[in-house]
């Protein structure tokens, strides 16, 4: 049975997406200690640098990977149409492995520029999601398409649950004495190595008909953004997506810093916070959405879930002890899970059967773009105001996204 599992292309693709999300999540509990906590033994701030400088660096470092991925992911997808999915996945995961090793070396040598170089390099070559989705489409039939793409969603969820948890635990010397800030990244590099071996030996080429001529659109992501803002009847939905994802980026960039400053949490506890939230999101998308997102109810649910997400973020300012967060996080995560599910459904509903891929591609570009700019802004906001200020801004931006949707969105049958 295990041999059949390793040889199943779906498992190899699942693992590739899982490692990609694991790498994103593994950073979240560790980076605040490197740049935003001058009292930490892991701090990389040199003499003469203030903690405010660290906040700004944190924002730029958080933005480096998604910004590079914003431009590279569509290009990797186009290259895979010519050279095949297997070769591009191999190159992409090889780049991800190198980026993890470089990041660990940058921490060990206290080299902040190397951290940036590793994240940019990882973003350029690590945009394997579009290639993995293309491979899934290659091997899927109409009856299995939804199930197979659901498996990719499960890889996303599992990676984001385990990533922060592992990042927190593997960097905590109280768990194992030789654990330090480099350990999570070396572990992620080892996973990448296993994944590369799986691809070499067990993943067949899924693309049967390759393009003979390379045709690259270098500004595909920018075109997607322009198209999103110019499509009458869909513009309001895409603006809602942009605002919501931007608010989430404000939140994820500085929530770790907020937890350190307000509750004095260690990296292991921060990892547990993210994992706890991700479990509730996964539960929502796997169970709750089955009962709530029935036909013609998506828009009504989204109106409530957007406002609910923003209000729950504001509620995070109320607890004075860390354990009190346990009662707020489930509601916050349920609203996020409902928002993500219904937003994707509405994007799909707004497109006809011939433009599903284009509409979902635009949604993916909006999400990547939204993860690029807000982290930079949040660094400056924290430096000028307070490290908790980006969390407040996140709540405001998400509430504005909800109000935008409520006021301006019209269902497709109405706008037509």
Wavefront OBJ file of the C-alpha trace (Angstrom):
o trace
v 0.000 0.000 0.000
v 2.827 2.416 0.898
v 4.546 1.789 -2.420
v 1.349 2.646 -4.208
v 1.118 5.861 -2.177
v 4.648 7.024 -3.020
v 4.040 6.300 -6.708
v 0.756 8.185 -6.810
v 1.301 11.502 -8.661
v -1.331 13.119 -6.453
v 0.715 12.342 -3.335
v 3.899 13.853 -4.810
v 2.039 17.009 -5.896
v 0.298 17.170 -2.508
v 3.682 17.009 -0.765
v 5.094 19.761 -3.014
v 2.273 22.149 -2.076
v 2.506 21.098 1.566
v 6.227 21.955 1.697
v 5.548 25.316 0.032
v 2.976 26.284 2.678
v 5.100 24.782 5.444
v 7.904 27.149 4.449
v 5.563 30.136 4.603
v 4.191 29.165 8.006
v 7.497 28.171 9.560
v 8.695 31.785 9.420
v 5.840 33.305 11.396
v 6.935 32.458 14.963
v 10.668 32.974 14.288
v 11.064 36.251 12.379
v 9.726 38.524 15.175
v 12.539 37.321 17.430
v 15.142 38.029 14.743
v 14.164 41.626 13.984
v 11.452 42.909 16.334
v 12.650 41.895 19.808
v 15.971 43.478 20.713
v 16.030 41.547 24.020
v 15.906 38.152 22.319
v 19.041 36.031 22.118
v 18.095 35.496 18.455
v 18.036 39.218 17.647
v 20.062 40.138 14.544
v 19.874 43.903 15.110
v 23.375 45.341 15.239
v 24.572 48.061 17.585
v 23.123 51.400 16.637
v 19.927 49.868 15.225
v 16.706 50.582 17.095
v 13.754 48.247 17.459
v 11.891 50.626 15.132
v 14.490 49.844 12.472
v 13.749 46.192 13.142
v 10.029 46.720 12.550
v 10.745 48.267 9.145
v 13.126 45.426 8.233
v 10.523 42.899 9.375
v 7.969 44.426 7.014
v 10.291 44.329 4.036
v 11.442 40.780 4.791
v 7.858 39.556 5.080
v 7.081 41.176 1.707
v 10.144 39.869 -0.160
v 8.868 36.327 -0.802
v 5.272 37.079 -1.937
v 6.431 40.025 -4.058
v 8.924 37.837 -5.936
v 6.322 35.086 -6.211
v 3.755 37.552 -7.567
v 5.875 38.039 -10.670
v 7.394 34.559 -10.981
v 4.473 32.171 -10.389
v 2.699 32.856 -13.718
v 6.031 32.613 -15.578
v 6.808 29.217 -14.012
v 3.343 28.075 -15.022
v 3.964 29.175 -18.610
v 7.389 27.491 -18.684
v 5.809 24.256 -17.493
v 3.585 24.294 -20.598
v 6.757 24.005 -22.711
v 9.216 22.025 -20.599
v 6.752 19.929 -18.612
v 5.510 19.988 -15.041
v 8.125 17.586 -13.655
v 11.180 19.611 -14.704
v 9.764 22.911 -13.446
v 8.658 21.375 -10.132
v 12.160 19.920 -9.738
v 13.785 23.316 -10.375
v 11.271 25.100 -8.153
v 11.779 22.791 -5.183
v 15.542 22.902 -5.683
v 15.364 26.682 -5.423
v 13.208 26.396 -2.310
v 15.741 24.041 -0.702
v 18.612 26.420 -1.423
v 16.629 29.369 -0.056
v 16.010 27.569 3.258
v 19.708 26.726 3.637
v 20.681 30.317 2.813
v 18.193 31.659 5.352
v 19.584 29.370 8.064
v 23.130 30.423 7.151
v 22.067 34.075 7.259
v 20.733 33.609 10.794
v 23.857 31.733 11.919
v 26.169 34.431 10.518
v 23.877 37.343 11.526
v 23.712 38.445 7.897
v 20.469 40.340 7.317
v 21.098 41.014 3.582
v 21.459 37.252 3.077
v 18.037 36.751 4.668
v 16.541 39.063 2.064
v 18.450 37.387 -0.772
v 17.236 33.960 0.328
v 13.588 35.056 0.524
v 13.704 36.756 -2.894
v 15.453 33.744 -4.417
v 12.912 31.430 -2.804
v 10.037 33.551 -4.095
v 11.356 33.596 -7.659
v 11.904 29.836 -7.876
v 9.434 28.729 -5.216
v 6.227 29.696 -6.967
v 5.344 26.070 -7.576
v 1.657 26.376 -6.718
v 0.671 27.306 -10.268
v 2.702 24.367 -11.640
v 1.179 21.983 -9.093
v -2.319 23.149 -10.034
v -1.522 22.623 -13.708
v -0.291 19.092 -12.959
v -3.493 18.384 -11.038
v -5.515 19.573 -14.043
v -3.444 17.288 -16.315
v -4.263 14.120 -14.408
v -7.872 14.955 -13.480
v -11.029 13.920 -15.236
v -14.292 15.862 -14.865
v -15.585 13.530 -12.112
v -12.314 13.751 -10.110
v -11.393 17.399 -10.713
v -13.121 18.861 -7.656
v -11.828 16.078 -5.391
v -8.259 16.455 -6.638
v -8.222 20.218 -6.272
v -9.722 19.732 -2.818
v -6.614 17.700 -2.005
v -4.479 20.735 -2.878
v -6.618 22.783 -0.499
v -5.961 20.190 2.199
v -2.194 20.502 1.569
v -2.506 24.263 2.016
v -4.331 23.813 5.292
v -2.044 21.118 6.682
v 1.083 23.094 5.761
v -0.228 26.209 7.459
v -1.215 24.256 10.582
v 2.115 22.445 10.977
v 4.373 25.235 9.642
v 3.979 27.739 12.502
v 3.840 24.958 15.080
v 7.103 23.420 13.840
v 8.686 26.842 13.452
v 7.938 27.596 17.090
v 8.942 24.240 18.534
v 12.046 23.598 16.413
v 13.467 27.019 17.339
v 12.852 26.631 21.077
v 15.865 25.311 23.046
v 13.578 24.518 25.995
v 12.153 21.683 23.849
v 15.564 20.271 22.845
v 18.765 22.018 24.006
v 20.396 22.181 20.558
v 17.336 23.695 18.851
v 17.839 27.275 17.703
v 16.508 29.755 15.137
v 18.164 27.902 12.240
v 16.653 24.489 13.019
v 13.212 25.035 11.423
v 14.751 26.084 8.122
v 17.183 23.184 7.998
v 14.264 20.851 8.705
v 12.259 22.455 5.877
v 15.280 22.026 3.569
v 15.377 18.326 4.454
v 11.695 18.007 3.553
v 12.425 19.666 0.218
v 15.173 17.131 -0.435
v 12.748 14.254 0.188
v 10.236 15.935 -2.097
v 12.794 16.311 -4.885
v 13.615 12.611 -4.610
v 9.909 11.763 -4.829
v 9.610 13.868 -7.982
v 12.669 12.286 -9.596
v 11.666 8.689 -8.935
v 7.875 8.637 -8.600
v 6.316 11.548 -10.507
v 5.666 10.836 -14.184
v 5.388 13.748 -16.569
v 1.719 14.733 -16.448
v 1.741 17.024 -19.503
v 1.023 14.978 -22.615
v 1.159 17.766 -25.197
v 3.908 20.343 -24.711
v 4.100 23.657 -26.494
v 6.899 23.685 -29.039
v 7.420 27.453 -28.854
v 8.103 29.320 -25.621
v 5.598 32.129 -25.224
v 6.086 34.095 -22.024
v 4.011 36.978 -20.711
v 6.425 38.604 -18.266
v 3.805 40.954 -16.867
v 0.990 38.418 -16.571
v 0.362 39.225 -12.893
v 0.160 42.961 -13.585
v -2.254 42.265 -16.434
v -4.373 40.234 -14.036
v -4.558 43.178 -11.628
v -5.500 45.546 -14.451
v -8.161 43.135 -15.703
v -9.593 42.788 -12.211
v -10.092 46.530 -11.871
v -11.567 46.945 -15.348
v -14.181 44.175 -15.435
v -17.588 45.721 -14.939
v -19.769 43.612 -12.674
v -16.751 41.851 -11.126
v -14.686 44.877 -10.099
v -16.421 45.228 -6.730
v -15.776 41.602 -5.836
v -12.119 41.816 -6.820
v -11.648 45.024 -4.812
v -13.188 43.211 -1.835
v -10.686 40.364 -2.311
v -7.783 42.834 -2.511
v -8.830 44.663 0.666
v -9.479 41.468 2.631
v -6.180 39.822 1.676
v -4.367 43.079 2.382
v -5.897 43.196 5.849
v -4.838 39.599 6.511
v -1.283 40.502 5.425
v -1.218 43.405 7.929
v -2.392 40.966 10.597
v -0.010 38.051 9.943
v 3.051 40.293 9.638
v 2.774 41.751 13.151
v 0.554 39.443 15.205
v 3.677 37.602 16.391
v 5.211 40.880 17.569
v 1.945 41.794 19.307
v 1.906 38.460 21.159
v 5.497 38.989 22.297
v 4.975 42.553 23.494
v 1.586 42.066 25.172
v 1.770 38.520 26.548
v 5.550 37.838 26.530
v 5.034 34.604 24.603
v 7.949 32.454 23.496
v 8.244 31.225 19.922
v 6.768 27.831 20.810
v 3.620 29.457 22.174
v 3.352 31.717 19.119
v 3.535 28.630 16.909
v 0.757 27.051 18.969
v -1.363 30.198 18.516
v -1.084 30.014 14.724
v -1.695 26.253 14.708
v -4.768 26.649 16.933
v -6.189 29.267 14.565
v -5.366 27.172 11.476
v -7.101 24.098 12.940
v -10.310 26.078 13.344
v -9.982 27.447 9.796
v -9.525 23.906 8.460
v -12.503 22.688 10.513
v -14.625 25.501 9.088
v -13.679 24.783 5.481
v -14.076 21.017 5.871
v -17.258 20.880 7.979
v -19.078 24.171 8.554
v -19.007 25.342 4.940
v -20.779 22.130 3.872
v -23.844 23.245 5.809
v -23.706 26.990 5.177
v -22.454 27.617 1.644
v -25.469 26.356 -0.252
v -26.584 27.775 -3.569
v -27.286 31.534 -3.598
v -26.180 32.029 0.033
v -22.519 32.862 -0.587
v -23.022 36.628 -0.818
v -25.062 36.797 2.387
v -22.492 34.731 4.269
v -19.605 36.851 2.971
v -21.245 40.068 4.172
v -21.353 38.698 7.711
v -17.998 36.896 7.685
v -16.016 39.925 6.466
v -17.387 42.182 9.193
v -17.053 39.364 11.720
v -13.364 38.881 10.887
v -12.602 42.570 11.369
v -14.517 42.796 14.636
v -12.843 39.653 16.024
v -9.416 41.167 15.320
v -10.453 44.180 17.418
v -11.528 41.791 20.195
v -7.941 40.479 20.356
v -7.016 43.751 22.078
v -9.252 42.940 25.079
v -7.478 39.969 26.750
v -4.886 40.723 29.401
v -3.760 37.089 29.736
v -2.772 34.780 26.912
v -5.227 31.977 27.778
v -8.138 34.373 27.174
v -7.261 34.329 23.464
v -8.519 30.733 23.336
v -12.104 32.018 23.427
v -11.712 34.623 20.662
v -9.553 32.754 18.140
v -12.210 30.137 17.204
v -14.707 32.830 16.149
v -11.990 34.763 14.307
v -10.880 31.596 12.482
v -14.421 30.501 11.598
v -15.108 33.886 10.006
v -11.838 33.686 8.040
v -12.624 30.140 6.888
v -16.091 31.171 5.717
v -14.690 34.255 3.982
v -12.050 32.323 2.062
v -14.497 29.623 0.947
v -17.321 31.947 -0.110
v -14.977 34.430 -1.778
v -13.511 31.721 -4.012
v -17.002 30.424 -4.767
v -18.235 33.889 -5.768
v -15.244 34.432 -8.069
v -16.023 31.118 -9.748
v -19.757 31.902 -9.976
v -19.052 35.297 -11.541
v -17.305 33.635 -14.515
v -18.813 31.536 -17.261
v -17.583 28.004 -17.946
v -15.051 29.259 -20.510
v -13.274 31.737 -18.202
v -13.058 29.869 -14.911
v -9.273 29.587 -15.073
v -8.829 33.243 -15.938
v -11.067 34.419 -13.078
v -9.393 32.163 -10.493
v -5.983 33.253 -11.834
v -6.945 36.885 -11.322
v -8.009 36.036 -7.776
v -4.637 34.371 -7.115
v -2.763 37.408 -8.470
v -4.804 39.726 -6.265
v -3.969 37.610 -3.230
v -0.226 37.618 -4.023
v -0.259 41.376 -4.642
v -2.125 41.975 -1.389
v 0.525 40.003 0.515
v 3.325 42.165 -0.919
v 2.538 45.802 -0.101
v 0.833 45.716 3.359
v 3.804 44.074 5.162
v 6.013 46.995 4.077
v 3.417 49.528 5.210
v 2.919 47.666 8.490
v 6.641 47.956 9.288
v 6.546 51.724 8.967
v 3.236 51.980 10.863
v 4.681 49.963 13.766
v 7.840 52.073 13.782
v 5.965 55.378 13.773
v 3.077 54.454 16.070
v 3.168 51.178 18.035
v 3.812 47.487 17.220
v 0.121 46.766 17.792
v -0.965 49.445 15.286
v -0.778 47.134 12.208
v -3.242 44.789 13.937
v -5.703 47.670 14.332
v -5.142 48.683 10.701
v -5.835 45.071 9.666
v -9.213 45.187 11.402
v -10.130 48.509 9.789
v -9.110 47.377 6.277
v -11.102 44.129 6.574
v -14.176 45.965 7.872
v -13.856 48.380 4.930
v -13.726 45.352 2.610
v -16.978 44.136 4.133
v -18.659 47.523 3.764
v -17.425 47.742 0.163
v -18.956 44.374 -0.598
v -22.251 45.190 1.142
v -22.690 48.552 -0.599
v -21.381 47.897 -4.094
v -21.563 44.181 -4.912
v -24.422 42.990 -7.113
v -24.954 39.290 -7.859
v -24.176 38.333 -11.487
v -27.820 37.849 -12.443
v -28.642 41.359 -11.156
v -25.749 43.138 -12.854
v -26.440 41.432 -16.148
l 1 2 3 4 5 6 7 8 9 10 11 12 13 14 15 16 17 18 19 20 21 22 23 24 25 26 27 28 29 30 31 32 33 34 35 36 37 38 39 40 41 42 43 44 45 46 47 48 49 50 51 52 53 54 55 56 57 58 59 60 61 62 63 64 65 66 67 68 69 70 71 72 73 74 75 76 77 78 79 80 81 82 83 84 85 86 87 88 89 90 91 92 93 94 95 96 97 98 99 100 101 102 103 104 105 106 107 108 109 110 111 112 113 114 115 116 117 118 119 120 121 122 123 124 125 126 127 128 129 130 131 132 133 134 135 136 137 138 139 140 141 142 143 144 145 146 147 148 149 150 151 152 153 154 155 156 157 158 159 160 161 162 163 164 165 166 167 168 169 170 171 172 173 174 175 176 177 178 179 180 181 182 183 184 185 186 187 188 189 190 191 192 193 194 195 196 197 198 199 200 201 202 203 204 205 206 207 208 209 210 211 212 213 214 215 216 217 218 219 220 221 222 223 224 225 226 227 228 229 230 231 232 233 234 235 236 237 238 239 240 241 242 243 244 245 246 247 248 249 250 251 252 253 254 255 256 257 258 259 260 261 262 263 264 265 266 267 268 269 270 271 272 273 274 275 276 277 278 279 280 281 282 283 284 285 286 287 288 289 290 291 292 293 294 295 296 297 298 299 300 301 302 303 304 305 306 307 308 309 310 311 312 313 314 315 316 317 318 319 320 321 322 323 324 325 326 327 328 329 330 331 332 333 334 335 336 337 338 339 340 341 342 343 344 345 346 347 348 349 350 351 352 353 354 355 356 357 358 359 360 361 362 363 364 365 366 367 368 369 370 371 372 373 374 375 376 377 378 379 380 381 382 383 384 385 386 387 388 389 390 391 392 393 394 395 396 397 398 399 400 401 402 403 404 405 406 407 408 409 410 411 412 413 414 415 416
